[in-house]
């Protein structure tokens, strides 16, 4: 069965699978189900971006600034 995978940058070690979904033609047969799929993909891409930032920050020995991260998350939801 075909799958969609969203992973953090595979050149980084370790990479992380943040989203995996089996897909079938029905996911794209209606506008509604297609929009739902794209919405899930958008969330997964944002999750992968955050995970990469967290990993990058840890690799540099920096703490993740929770305040700016929370503000960013609120901005994304609006």
PyMOL commands that set and color helices and strands:
alter all, ss='L'
color gray80, all
select helices_A, chain A and resi 25-28+31-59+66-77
alter helices_A, ss='H'
color red, helices_A
select strands_A, chain A and resi 3-7+17-22
alter strands_A, ss='S'
color yellow, strands_A
deselect
rebuild
show_as cartoon
